[in-house]
Amino acid sequence: MTRLEGRISVHARGFGFVELDDGGAIAFVAPPDLRPFLTGDRVTAVVERSEKGLVAKEIQLVARSRRQLFGEIVAPRGGKLVLKPEADISNADWPLDPGGVAAEAGAFAVGELDGGKVRLVRVVAATEASLHRLIARHDLRIEYPPDALAATKAPASKKDKTARRRDLRGMPTVTIDAASTRDIDDALGVVPAGADGALRLFVSIADVDDAVRAGSPLDAEARRRGTSVYLAGLVLPMIPHALSEESLSLLPGQDRAAVTVELRVDGEGNVTSIDLYESIIRSTARLTYDDVARLLDANDPSQIPADVVPTLRWLRTAAARITAVRHARGGVSLEGDEVLVTLDEQTREPLRATARASTSAHVLVERLMVAANEGVARWLVDRGLPGMFRVHDAPDEQQVADLAAVARNFGFEPGFSTTLTPRGLAAFEAQFHGTLVAPAMQTVLGRALGPARYAARAGLHFGLAAPLYLHFTSPIRRYADLVVHRVVKAFLAGRRDFVDEGSANEALALHLNEQHRAASRAERERTWMLTARLFATRIGERARGNIVSIKPFGLVVQLEGSGVTGTIATEALPGGPFTIERAKTELAGATRRYAIGEPLEVVVAGANEALGRIELALA
């Protein structure tokens, strides 16, 4: 018999499947054979063919996909406490080792897997059950290992760190973030244009490597996490709060070690030189997006310290020049369908959901950070140095055709050829920019183009129309940025023996991509859960929206104004029965067709917080 490898999935009804690596075939798993396994486990199995299809038997565990398990503590009659996981994670109850944690039947809890049992880690309140269910489902990390935490409490070095660093403390330098941001890792400065029209832009980034040394327990934990996770109401930082929000955060008036990329930007927006160096900075002012937008849009400096107003105006000049060049080469903004959920500070209940709006201040910061990231990528490649690059593939012919069909459903005529260039993409975006359907169109466009990814080899970032790109500007939040910082610092320190570490870096890139996807899914699902809780109070309300996706279960509709999505079940639609056609862009019935982009009038019919689902009906 041949053993095949694959990944387990558990169905809520108690049976399961193995999705085989060999061709992606699916083999059925009977409930008794499924009991030792969890959704996501990698296994080997003997696969046999029956009248009803493939069946997996003699299943053996290769590797667990998760460390933690969420569930309800239950007490079988006359037995010890066990943990009952979610039905689509496991079809069995797991023996529970409470350790020193107080546990009682009926409570929700999170435990760590230890062989065939679960060691209890924490009991959670019923009001926080959905949040901790999400954290466990995506195997996100809350606690830090003791040896990693110990590094944050070590006394600061007395060594003078200014000797090797360029002193930028005399330059007016600002940070611009949301008012709620605590982990501030980028700061901006500028030297005004001279007689030749060129200005010098300084993007200074917190030197995380100065405190998180490569190979240390703290570094190992940051590498495992890969990224900070921003769940509404809770941040799970890549490195502990004592560093990310305090000693490394670029707080105003505090001396901070940094790595600075200095760009010379000429009068036409061309970056004519790139310089990188270790620096020491002192932020002059911590500014918010809203306050900076008031200055940029209405010339209202009332909330801005007077000594940094000229700096902001010159930063606007730099951003405008860079934007002109970026527009000329094409690409899109890809703002996406991000929804901002506002919570009550006392009750933590959701108050409202709104589409996250980009102000002129957001655009300014985004343009300057992208320019810095591109500049560092060029700097590395020009010197033949390794890196952790960010690449985004151009769409293939079928993707272009599908996008054109969807665009026409929205009422646009893209006029694409069989291939799509960054300039053609920008021209298409100009058609819907600023329209009522722009958020929904951005959602569909982002899905059509697909996500960017980390890679050890440099390549095109199609969405940004950037020949070379990487992440450099957020090492507090992303491990990929920290990798790049270490290469830059090693070169500046004189190292020249870099070798091709492609396989090792590719393995790291795959890990970081997986962590980024898990974090993104968790952030989206947390938003869906909270919006479902919010819309449970709005049953019967009418709204307008656009179809943004066709699923086997029905339509996904994005509501105007909030960016929130809801679903209309296929069986609730008139004109059926339905089939999915045209590369999943249309739902076709006997007397009615529904297509991505089509506007609909809907009514809120129901909400399920546990599933993060808002149920809609046609008005």
VEXKOL-631411 format. One line per 4 residues: number of its first residue (from 1); their letters; for each residue y, x, z of C-alpha. Coordinates in steps of 0.25 Angstrom, whole numbers, padded with zeros to 4 digits. Layout:
<pts>
NUM = A = Y:X:Z; ...
</pts>
This chain:
<pts>
1 = MTRL = 0000:0000:0000; 0014:0005:-0003; 0025:0005:0008; 0039:0001:0003
5 = EGRI = 0052:0003:0011; 0063:-0008:0013; 0072:-0015:0022; 0069:-0027:0031
9 = SVHA = 0077:-0040:0031; 0074:-0051:0041; 0076:-0065:0038; 0081:-0075:0048
13 = RGFG = 0068:-0083:0047; 0059:-0072:0052; 0053:-0066:0040; 0059:-0054:0032
17 = FVEL = 0059:-0045:0020; 0058:-0030:0016; 0068:-0026:0005; 0061:-0015:-0001
21 = DDGG = 0068:-0002:-0006; 0059:-0002:-0018; 0066:-0012:-0028; 0072:-0021:-0017
25 = AIAF = 0060:-0030:-0017; 0059:-0039:-0005; 0046:-0040:0004; 0044:-0052:0014
29 = VAPP = 0041:-0048:0028; 0033:-0058:0037; 0039:-0062:0051; 0029:-0054:0059
33 = DLRP = 0030:-0042:0051; 0045:-0042:0052; 0046:-0042:0068; 0048:-0027:0070
37 = FLTG = 0059:-0026:0060; 0074:-0029:0058; 0083:-0032:0046; 0086:-0019:0040
41 = DRVT = 0074:-0011:0044; 0069:-0001:0034; 0054:-0003:0033; 0042:0000:0025
45 = AVVE = 0031:-0010:0021; 0019:-0013:0013; 0024:-0023:0003; 0014:-0033:-0003
49 = RSEK = 0015:-0044:-0014; 0012:-0058:-0011; 0013:-0071:-0018; 0027:-0073:-0012
53 = GLVA = 0032:-0059:-0014; 0032:-0046:-0007; 0028:-0045:0007; 0030:-0033:0017
57 = KEIQ = 0019:-0029:0027; 0016:-0017:0036; 0031:-0015:0038; 0035:-0002:0045
61 = LVAR = 0049:0002:0050; 0056:0013:0043; 0070:0012:0050; 0078:0002:0057
65 = SRRQ = 0091:-0002:0051; 0098:-0005:0064; 0099:0000:0079; 0103:-0013:0085
69 = LFGE = 0099:-0027:0086; 0107:-0040:0090; 0101:-0052:0096; 0099:-0062:0107
73 = IVAP = 0092:-0058:0120; 0080:-0068:0122; 0070:-0069:0133; 0056:-0074:0127
77 = RGGK = 0049:-0082:0137; 0043:-0073:0148; 0047:-0060:0140; 0057:-0049:0140
81 = LVLK = 0071:-0050:0133; 0071:-0048:0118; 0082:-0048:0108; 0081:-0058:0097
85 = PEAD = 0089:-0052:0085; 0095:-0060:0073; 0085:-0067:0065; 0089:-0059:0052
89 = ISNA = 0087:-0046:0059; 0074:-0048:0066; 0063:-0059:0067; 0058:-0053:0081
93 = DWPL = 0064:-0052:0095; 0065:-0038:0100; 0061:-0033:0114; 0074:-0030:0122
97 = DPGG = 0077:-0018:0131; 0089:-0022:0139; 0091:-0009:0146; 0103:-0009:0155
101 = VAAE = 0109:-0021:0147; 0110:-0035:0154; 0102:-0044:0145; 0099:-0059:0146
105 = AGAF = 0093:-0069:0136; 0102:-0076:0127; 0112:-0065:0126; 0115:-0058:0113
109 = AVGE = 0113:-0043:0113; 0112:-0030:0104; 0101:-0020:0106; 0097:-0007:0100
113 = LDGG = 0083:-0006:0093; 0073:0003:0101; 0060:0003:0094; 0054:-0011:0095
117 = KVRL = 0064:-0016:0106; 0079:-0017:0107; 0087:-0010:0118; 0099:-0019:0123
121 = VRVV = 0113:-0013:0120; 0122:-0025:0123; 0123:-0039:0126; 0134:-0046:0118
125 = AATE = 0142:-0059:0121; 0139:-0071:0113; 0153:-0071:0107; 0151:-0057:0102
129 = ASLH = 0136:-0059:0097; 0140:-0060:0082; 0148:-0047:0083; 0136:-0039:0090
133 = RLIA = 0126:-0046:0080; 0134:-0040:0069; 0135:-0026:0075; 0120:-0026:0077
137 = RHDL = 0117:-0031:0064; 0124:-0020:0057; 0120:-0010:0067; 0134:-0006:0070
141 = RIEY = 0136:0003:0082; 0145:0000:0094; 0141:0010:0105; 0142:0025:0103
145 = PPDA = 0131:0035:0107; 0135:0042:0121; 0136:0056:0114; 0146:0050:0104
149 = LAAT = 0155:0043:0114; 0155:0056:0122; 0162:0063:0111; 0174:0053:0112
153 = KAPA = 0176:0057:0127; 0175:0072:0125; 0189:0079:0129; 0198:0082:0118
157 = SKKD = 0198:0096:0113; 0210:0105:0118; 0209:0113:0105; 0222:0112:0097
161 = KTAR = 0219:0104:0084; 0232:0106:0078; 0230:0120:0073; 0222:0117:0061
165 = RRDL = 0229:0104:0058; 0241:0101:0050; 0251:0095:0060; 0256:0081:0055
169 = RGMP = 0262:0076:0068; 0276:0077:0063; 0274:0068:0051; 0276:0053:0053
173 = TVTI = 0262:0047:0052; 0258:0033:0053; 0245:0025:0055; 0244:0011:0048
177 = DAAS = 0233:0002:0053; 0230:-0012:0058; 0236:-0016:0071; 0221:-0017:0077
181 = TRDI = 0217:-0003:0072; 0213:0007:0083; 0206:0018:0075; 0218:0024:0067
185 = DDAL = 0213:0035:0058; 0223:0037:0047; 0238:0040:0047; 0249:0042:0036
189 = GVVP = 0260:0051:0034; 0269:0055:0022; 0279:0065:0017; 0290:0058:0008
193 = AGAD = 0291:0061:-0006; 0298:0074:-0010; 0307:0077:-0022; 0294:0077:-0031
197 = GALR = 0291:0062:-0026; 0278:0066:-0020; 0275:0062:-0005; 0264:0067:0004
201 = LFVS = 0255:0057:0011; 0247:0061:0023; 0235:0053:0027; 0230:0058:0041
205 = IADV = 0216:0054:0046; 0211:0055:0060; 0202:0068:0061; 0190:0061:0066
209 = DDAV = 0181:0073:0064; 0190:0080:0075; 0183:0071:0085; 0170:0067:0079
213 = RAGS = 0163:0080:0075; 0153:0080:0064; 0139:0080:0070; 0143:0075:0084
217 = PLDA = 0137:0063:0091; 0150:0055:0088; 0150:0059:0073; 0135:0055:0072
221 = EARR = 0139:0041:0078; 0151:0040:0068; 0142:0044:0057; 0131:0033:0061
225 = RGTS = 0142:0022:0061; 0149:0027:0049; 0161:0018:0050; 0169:0010:0060
229 = VYLA = 0166:-0005:0060; 0177:-0015:0061; 0172:-0028:0066; 0182:-0039:0069
233 = GLVL = 0185:-0037:0084; 0177:-0025:0085; 0177:-0010:0080; 0165:-0002:0080
237 = PMIP = 0171:0012:0077; 0164:0023:0070; 0169:0033:0082; 0172:0028:0096
241 = HALS = 0185:0021:0099; 0189:0033:0108; 0190:0041:0095; 0193:0031:0084
245 = EESL = 0204:0023:0092; 0209:0034:0101; 0208:0049:0099; 0206:0049:0084
249 = SLLP = 0215:0037:0081; 0228:0041:0075; 0237:0034:0086; 0252:0036:0085
253 = GQDR = 0258:0048:0093; 0244:0054:0095; 0241:0068:0088; 0228:0066:0080
257 = AAVT = 0220:0076:0072; 0219:0071:0057; 0215:0075:0043; 0226:0072:0033
261 = VELR = 0226:0070:0019; 0239:0073:0012; 0242:0068:-0001; 0253:0071:-0010
265 = VDGE = 0257:0059:-0018; 0267:0060:-0030; 0277:0050:-0035; 0266:0043:-0044
269 = GNVT = 0256:0042:-0033; 0247:0054:-0037; 0241:0062:-0026; 0244:0076:-0030
273 = SIDL = 0238:0084:-0018; 0229:0081:-0007; 0228:0089:0006; 0219:0087:0018
277 = YESI = 0221:0094:0031; 0218:0092:0046; 0231:0087:0053; 0236:0082:0066
281 = IRST = 0245:0070:0066; 0252:0061:0075; 0254:0046:0071; 0268:0042:0071
285 = ARLT = 0265:0027:0071; 0254:0017:0071; 0257:0006:0061; 0251:-0007:0057
289 = YDDV = 0248:-0012:0043; 0257:-0024:0046; 0269:-0016:0051; 0268:-0006:0039
293 = ARLL = 0267:-0018:0029; 0280:-0024:0035; 0287:-0011:0032; 0281:-0009:0018
297 = DAND = 0283:-0024:0014; 0296:-0028:0021; 0302:-0015:0024; 0301:-0019:0039
301 = PSQI = 0299:-0007:0048; 0301:-0014:0061; 0287:-0011:0066; 0287:0003:0061
305 = PADV = 0292:0015:0068; 0304:0020:0061; 0299:0034:0059; 0287:0030:0051
309 = VPTL = 0294:0020:0042; 0297:0031:0031; 0283:0036:0032; 0278:0022:0029
313 = RWLR = 0287:0021:0017; 0283:0034:0011; 0268:0030:0014; 0271:0017:0005
317 = TAAA = 0276:0026:-0006; 0263:0035:-0005; 0255:0022:-0005; 0263:0016:-0017
321 = RITA = 0261:0029:-0025; 0246:0030:-0023; 0245:0015:-0026; 0251:0017:-0039
325 = VRHA = 0241:0027:-0043; 0229:0019:-0037; 0233:0007:-0045; 0234:0015:-0058
329 = RGGV = 0220:0019:-0057; 0214:0005:-0053; 0205:0001:-0042; 0206:-0011:-0032
333 = SLEG = 0210:-0013:-0018; 0197:-0020:-0014; 0203:-0026:-0001; 0191:-0034:0000
337 = DEVL = 0189:-0047:0008; 0191:-0042:0022; 0194:-0053:0032; 0202:-0051:0045
341 = VTLD = 0197:-0059:0057; 0207:-0060:0068; 0201:-0061:0082; 0207:-0067:0095
345 = EQTR = 0209:-0055:0104; 0204:-0063:0116; 0192:-0071:0111; 0189:-0063:0099
349 = EPLR = 0187:-0076:0091; 0192:-0075:0076; 0206:-0081:0074; 0207:-0080:0059
353 = ATAR = 0202:-0073:0047; 0211:-0068:0036; 0210:-0059:0024; 0214:-0045:0027
357 = ASTS = 0227:-0043:0020; 0231:-0029:0015; 0246:-0027:0018; 0255:-0016:0011
361 = AHVL = 0252:-0007:0023; 0237:-0009:0021; 0239:-0005:0006; 0247:0007:0010
365 = VERL = 0237:0013:0019; 0225:0010:0010; 0232:0017:-0002; 0235:0029:0007
369 = MVAA = 0221:0030:0013; 0214:0029:-0001; 0223:0040:-0006; 0219:0049:0005
373 = NEGV = 0204:0046:0003; 0205:0048:-0011; 0213:0061:-0009; 0203:0066:0001
377 = ARWL = 0191:0063:-0009; 0199:0071:-0020; 0201:0083:-0010; 0186:0083:-0007
381 = VDRG = 0181:0082:-0021; 0191:0093:-0026; 0185:0103:-0016; 0171:0099:-0019
385 = LPGM = 0169:0094:-0004; 0159:0083:0000; 0164:0070:0005; 0160:0055:0008
389 = FRVH = 0166:0048:-0004; 0169:0033:-0006; 0164:0029:-0020; 0165:0015:-0027
393 = DAPD = 0157:0013:-0040; 0163:0006:-0052; 0157:-0008:-0055; 0146:-0008:-0065
397 = EQQV = 0147:-0017:-0078; 0140:-0029:-0071; 0149:-0028:-0059; 0161:-0029:-0068
401 = ADLA = 0156:-0041:-0075; 0153:-0048:-0062; 0167:-0045:-0057; 0173:-0050:-0070
405 = AVAR = 0166:-0063:-0069; 0170:-0065:-0054; 0184:-0062:-0057; 0185:-0073:-0068
409 = NFGF = 0179:-0083:-0057; 0192:-0079:-0049; 0200:-0082:-0061; 0203:-0068:-0066
413 = EPGF = 0200:-0061:-0079; 0197:-0047:-0076; 0193:-0043:-0091; 0184:-0031:-0086
417 = STTL = 0176:-0023:-0096; 0162:-0019:-0093; 0168:-0008:-0084; 0178:-0009:-0073
421 = TPRG = 0188:0002:-0071; 0197:0004:-0058; 0209:0000:-0066; 0202:-0012:-0072
425 = LAAF = 0199:-0016:-0057; 0213:-0014:-0053; 0218:-0023:-0065; 0208:-0034:-0060
429 = EAQF = 0212:-0033:-0046; 0227:-0035:-0051; 0223:-0049:-0056; 0219:-0055:-0042
433 = HGTL = 0227:-0046:-0033; 0236:-0056:-0024; 0229:-0068:-0029; 0223:-0079:-0019
437 = VAPA = 0209:-0074:-0024; 0212:-0060:-0022; 0204:-0058:-0009; 0192:-0065:-0015
441 = MQTV = 0193:-0057:-0028; 0194:-0044:-0019; 0181:-0048:-0012; 0173:-0051:-0025
445 = LGRA = 0179:-0038:-0031; 0175:-0030:-0019; 0160:-0035:-0020; 0160:-0033:-0035
449 = LGPA = 0164:-0018:-0034; 0155:-0015:-0023; 0158:-0006:-0011; 0162:0008:-0011
453 = RYAA = 0152:0018:-0004; 0152:0032:0002; 0146:0043:-0006; 0144:0058:-0005
457 = RAGL = 0149:0060:-0019; 0163:0057:-0024; 0165:0046:-0034; 0174:0035:-0039
461 = HFGL = 0179:0024:-0030; 0180:0013:-0040; 0188:0003:-0032; 0199:0012:-0028
465 = AAPL = 0198:0019:-0042; 0197:0032:-0034; 0189:0044:-0041; 0187:0049:-0027
469 = YLHF = 0187:0042:-0014; 0182:0044:0000; 0186:0039:0015; 0194:0049:0023
473 = TSPI = 0204:0040:0030; 0196:0034:0041; 0187:0043:0048; 0188:0036:0061
477 = RRYA = 0181:0024:0055; 0172:0030:0044; 0163:0041:0044; 0164:0044:0029
481 = DLVV = 0179:0048:0032; 0174:0057:0043; 0165:0064:0033; 0176:0067:0024
485 = HRVV = 0185:0072:0035; 0175:0082:0039; 0173:0088:0025; 0189:0089:0024
489 = KAFL = 0190:0096:0037; 0178:0105:0034; 0185:0110:0021; 0199:0111:0028
493 = AGRR = 0192:0120:0039; 0187:0129:0028; 0173:0124:0025; 0168:0127:0011
497 = DFVD = 0153:0126:0011; 0152:0112:0008; 0139:0108:0001; 0134:0096:-0006
501 = EGSA = 0129:0087:0005; 0127:0075:-0005; 0114:0070:0001; 0119:0070:0015
505 = NEAL = 0132:0064:0012; 0126:0053:0004; 0117:0050:0015; 0129:0049:0024
509 = ALHL = 0136:0041:0013; 0125:0031:0013; 0125:0029:0028; 0140:0027:0028
513 = NEQH = 0139:0017:0017; 0129:0009:0026; 0137:0010:0038; 0150:0005:0030
517 = RAAS = 0142:-0006:0024; 0137:-0010:0038; 0151:-0010:0044; 0157:-0018:0033
521 = RAER = 0146:-0029:0034; 0148:-0029:0049; 0163:-0031:0047; 0161:-0042:0037
525 = ERTW = 0151:-0049:0045; 0159:-0049:0057; 0171:-0055:0049; 0162:-0065:0044
529 = MLTA = 0157:-0069:0058; 0171:-0070:0063; 0176:-0078:0051; 0164:-0088:0053
533 = RLFA = 0167:-0089:0068; 0182:-0092:0064; 0178:-0102:0052; 0169:-0110:0062
537 = TRIG = 0182:-0116:0067; 0186:-0120:0053; 0175:-0129:0048; 0181:-0139:0038
541 = ERAR = 0193:-0130:0034; 0195:-0129:0019; 0198:-0116:0011; 0199:-0110:-0002
545 = GNIV = 0191:-0098:-0007; 0184:-0090:-0018; 0169:-0088:-0020; 0167:-0073:-0018
549 = SIKP = 0152:-0072:-0018; 0140:-0080:-0023; 0128:-0079:-0014; 0114:-0085:-0014
553 = FGLV = 0118:-0094:-0003; 0131:-0099:-0009; 0146:-0095:-0011; 0154:-0085:-0003
557 = VQLE = 0169:-0090:-0003; 0181:-0081:0002; 0192:-0090:0008; 0206:-0088:0004
561 = GSGV = 0215:-0082:0014; 0205:-0077:0024; 0195:-0070:0015; 0184:-0076:0023
565 = TGTI = 0171:-0080:0016; 0162:-0092:0017; 0150:-0097:0010; 0146:-0110:0003
569 = ATEA = 0131:-0112:0003; 0125:-0115:-0011; 0119:-0128:-0006; 0133:-0133:-0002
573 = LPGG = 0138:-0131:-0016; 0138:-0142:-0026; 0132:-0140:-0040; 0119:-0133:-0036
577 = PFTI = 0109:-0128:-0036; 0115:-0114:-0039; 0111:-0100:-0044; 0119:-0087:-0043
581 = ERAK = 0123:-0082:-0057; 0132:-0072:-0064; 0129:-0060:-0055; 0131:-0068:-0042
585 = TELA = 0145:-0073:-0046; 0142:-0088:-0048; 0134:-0099:-0042; 0129:-0108:-0053
589 = GATR = 0124:-0122:-0051; 0121:-0134:-0059; 0135:-0140:-0059; 0143:-0129:-0052
593 = RYAI = 0146:-0115:-0052; 0153:-0106:-0042; 0158:-0092:-0045; 0164:-0080:-0037
597 = GEPL = 0179:-0082:-0037; 0179:-0097:-0038; 0189:-0104:-0028; 0183:-0114:-0019
601 = EVVV = 0189:-0124:-0009; 0180:-0124:0003; 0178:-0129:0017; 0173:-0121:0029
605 = AGAN = 0159:-0128:0032; 0154:-0119:0043; 0153:-0105:0049; 0142:-0096:0055
609 = EALG = 0147:-0084:0063; 0133:-0078:0065; 0132:-0077:0050; 0146:-0075:0047
613 = RIEL = 0147:-0086:0037; 0157:-0097:0034; 0151:-0109:0027; 0160:-0116:0017
617 = ALA = 0159:-0128:0009; 0166:-0133:-0004; 0178:-0141:0000
</pts>
